[in-house]
């Protein structure tokens, strides 16, 4: 085709005339049925076999949930190469156990009396600025506006 010729919508649709719109609709319906059926089958099997947790007591449901959580923690710990107890203590908010520190020899009396100021590290400029407490900006007083009582 020459660029000077204009293409009409009818000419563009000629390539689609042989194909059916029904095939597109049929394909869409098949995909929907497969997706919905695939996600619904586990639910239907569970409800048909009676493995529902709704008939269990609260204590039994709590026990099942605790077993599932423990199994999940073990899997995560194995995956990352740590002990399950360490992982559960981290999740519970506890700090990880620190390695035992080697004991340092006790300072002698001569060392303690000769340089007590040298033992303490000098503070950096940022640390000194953080310790300075200054007053903030003045807050203007809040004017109390009396509102009309709508129920009078």
N, C-alpha and C positions, 0 to 999 in steps of 0.2 A: 504494500500500500504506500501510496505517496503521502508525505506529510501534509500536502495541500488538501487531501480529501478528508472530510470530516466523517467520523464514525458515529452512527446513530445508535441509540439504545437497542433497536431491533437487530442491528448487525452484531452487537455484542452478545445478545441473548441467543443467537443462532447456535452457538457452541453448547449451550445448556438445554436446548430444546429436546434433545434425545434422552436426557437424564430425567428421572422422575423425582418430584418433590417428596413423593411417598417414601422413597428409599432413605432420605434424610430423616424423616419423621420416624420411620421404623428403626433405624440405627439408634436414634436418641432414646426411644422407648426401651430398646433392648439394654442399653447402657444403664438406664435408670433402674430397670428391674434387677439387673445383676448387682448393682451397688446397694440398693435397698434390701434385696434378698440376702446378700452377703453380710450385711450388718445386722439383720434381724434374725438370722438362723441361730446364732448362739443364744440369744434371748429366748427364742421359742424352745430350743432344746432344754434350756435351764428350767423354764416354767413347765414344760411337759414332763420332765423327769422328777420334778418336785424338789429340786435342790435350792429352794428359796430360803433365804435367811430370815424371812419375816416371822417364822414360827419359833425362832430361837429366843431364849431369854436374853436379857441385857448382858448378863455375866458371860454367857456363851459367845455372844457376838463380840464382846470385849476380848475374850480369850482368843478367838479366831483372828481378830485384828492384830493382837499382840504377836501371835505366831507369824502372821504375814509380814509384819514390820521387822521382826527379828530376822526372818529369812532374807528380806530385802537388805538389811544392814550387813548381814554376812556376805551377800553377793557383792555389795559395794566395797566392803573391806577387802575381799579377795581380789577384786578388780584392781584396787589401788595398792595392794600389798601391805596393808596395815592390819593390826589386830582389831577385831570387832569391838572389844571393850574400849579401845582408844577412840574409835569412831563414835561410839555411843556417848562417851564422856564429852567429846567435842560438840556433839549435837546438843547435849543437855546443858551446855554452857560452861563446862569445866575446862580448864586449861589443860593442854597436853602435859603429860608427866615430863618434868625436866630431868635431864641426865644428872646423876649425882656429881656434885662439884668436888674437885680435889681440894683437900684442906690446905689452906695457906699457912705457912708457919707464923706463929704469933710474933708480933713485933717486939723487939727488945726495948727496954726502958730508954736506952740511949737514942734510939731512932724516934721514939715517941716524943721525947723532950727537945730534940734538936731542931726539927722542922715540921711543926704542926700545920703551918700555912702551905707548905709545899705539897702535903698529902691531898689537900682539897684542890680540885681543878678550878681554875679561874672561869668565871661565867663569860659567855660570849655577849656581844652587844645586843643580840636579839633576845637572849634570856633576860638581860637587864631591863630591856624595854617591856617585856612581858610582865615583869614584876611591878612596874610602875603603875599605880592606880590613879587615874585622872577622872575628874568629873566629866560627865557627858554633856551634851547640849541641853540648854534650858528648855523644859517642856512648858508650852503655854497652858494656862489654866483652862479647863473645860467649862464652857458656859452651859449652865443648866437651862434648857428651854422648857417651859411648862407647856405640855401638850394639852390639847382640848380633850376633855373626857366625853367620849361619844355616847356614854350610857346615862348621862345626866338629863 
